[in-house]
């Protein structure tokens, strides 16, 4: 059974950076594309970045040029480097695969506020 554990969130000011990590266990990580989602109260989860098992990346327009997704197959980890954060990036961030998600982890809260 796949388990996902997110970490690295926090409270920062606009323009600052955060680095989120997601540790994967329970299957063969390198087989899967992975993604980072975010969710705000009352809204559905939004896929903001994804990376294929070959390393190709894709981003939603609102984070292009600011967020970078990467993966370390040896460590079974997917990273989201978030730069130039904006208040509208405030959300709970989750990792999962881009299609047919597994059970969700607990997520990590990101708050961007002055």
Phi, psi and omega per residue, in radians:
X1 nan 2.215 -3.114
X2 -1.246 2.359 3.008
X3 -2.169 2.475 -3.101
X4 -2.227 2.258 -3.136
X5 -2.222 1.977 -3.132
X6 -1.658 2.597 3.079
X7 -2.715 2.956 3.031
X8 1.861 -0.065 3.127
X9 -1.239 3.055 3.120
X10 2.969 -2.958 3.105
X11 -1.930 2.178 -3.131
X12 -2.348 2.912 3.075
X13 -1.567 2.753 3.071
X14 -0.938 2.411 -3.130
X15 1.618 -0.241 -3.138
X16 -1.485 -3.129 -3.044
X17 -2.191 2.718 2.977
X18 -2.471 2.690 3.101
X19 -2.188 2.001 3.137
X20 -1.683 2.517 3.101
X21 -2.189 2.597 3.085
X22 -2.379 2.112 3.110
X23 -1.771 2.289 -3.052
X24 -1.877 2.447 3.006
X25 -2.564 2.780 3.017
X26 1.814 -0.046 3.098
X27 -2.839 -2.930 -3.111
X28 -1.643 1.777 -3.010
X29 -0.987 -0.725 -3.003
X30 -1.173 -0.204 3.118
X31 -1.267 -0.447 -2.823
X32 -1.895 2.474 2.809
X33 -1.197 2.627 -3.135
X34 -2.324 2.762 -3.137
X35 -2.558 2.860 2.984
X36 -1.994 2.317 3.105
X37 -2.026 2.842 2.970
X38 -2.463 2.682 -3.092
X39 -2.488 2.332 3.025
X40 -1.939 2.755 -3.085
X41 -0.954 2.291 3.095
X42 1.456 0.001 -3.112
X43 -2.106 2.799 3.087
X44 -1.364 2.794 3.057
X45 -1.149 2.422 3.140
X46 -2.009 2.247 3.046
X47 -1.358 2.072 -3.083
X48 -1.833 -0.406 -3.137
X49 -2.724 2.543 3.102
X50 -2.516 2.743 3.131
X51 -2.472 2.288 3.125
X52 -1.333 2.990 3.092
X53 -1.190 -0.256 3.078
X54 -1.644 -0.047 3.072
X55 1.700 0.057 3.067
X56 -1.314 2.430 -3.044
X57 -2.047 2.741 3.091
X58 -2.572 2.529 -3.079
X59 -2.375 2.604 2.966
X60 -1.257 2.627 -3.012
X61 -0.988 -0.617 -3.043
X62 -1.167 -0.286 -3.123
X63 -2.047 -0.061 -3.128
X64 -1.012 2.345 3.125
X65 1.492 -0.180 -3.142
X66 -2.031 -0.628 -3.107
X67 -1.848 2.551 3.057
X68 -2.336 2.184 3.079
X69 -1.753 2.466 3.096
X70 -2.576 2.947 -3.128
X71 -2.475 2.625 3.043
X72 -2.188 1.775 -3.056
X73 -1.169 -0.561 3.129
X74 -1.143 -0.633 -3.132
X75 -1.655 -0.010 -3.115
X76 0.911 0.865 -3.051
X77 -2.303 2.473 2.981
X78 -2.117 2.381 -3.019
X79 -2.013 2.521 2.951
X80 -2.188 1.889 3.049
X81 -1.545 2.105 -3.084
X82 -2.032 2.021 3.131
X83 -1.990 2.855 3.103
X84 0.842 0.878 -3.061
X85 -1.136 2.560 -3.126
X86 -2.110 2.744 3.097
X87 -0.964 -0.581 -3.138
X88 -1.251 -0.106 3.027
X89 -1.456 -0.122 3.120
X90 -1.046 2.175 -3.077
X91 -3.113 3.008 2.887
X92 -1.602 2.254 -3.085
X93 -1.838 2.370 -3.131
X94 -2.253 2.632 2.947
X95 -1.920 2.670 3.093
X96 -3.079 3.095 3.078
X97 -1.420 2.661 -3.033
X98 -1.162 -0.424 3.090
X99 -2.262 2.647 -3.124
X100 0.803 1.084 -3.082
X101 -0.997 2.559 2.967
X102 -1.328 -3.041 3.014
X103 -1.015 2.482 -3.073
X104 -1.412 2.553 2.988
X105 -1.371 -2.936 -3.090
X106 -1.429 -0.274 -3.113
X107 1.336 3.022 3.098
X108 -2.407 2.292 -3.049
X109 -1.418 2.268 3.018
X110 -2.042 2.159 3.105
X111 -2.172 2.174 3.133
X112 -2.021 1.944 -3.034
X113 -2.690 2.492 3.062
X114 -1.615 nan nan
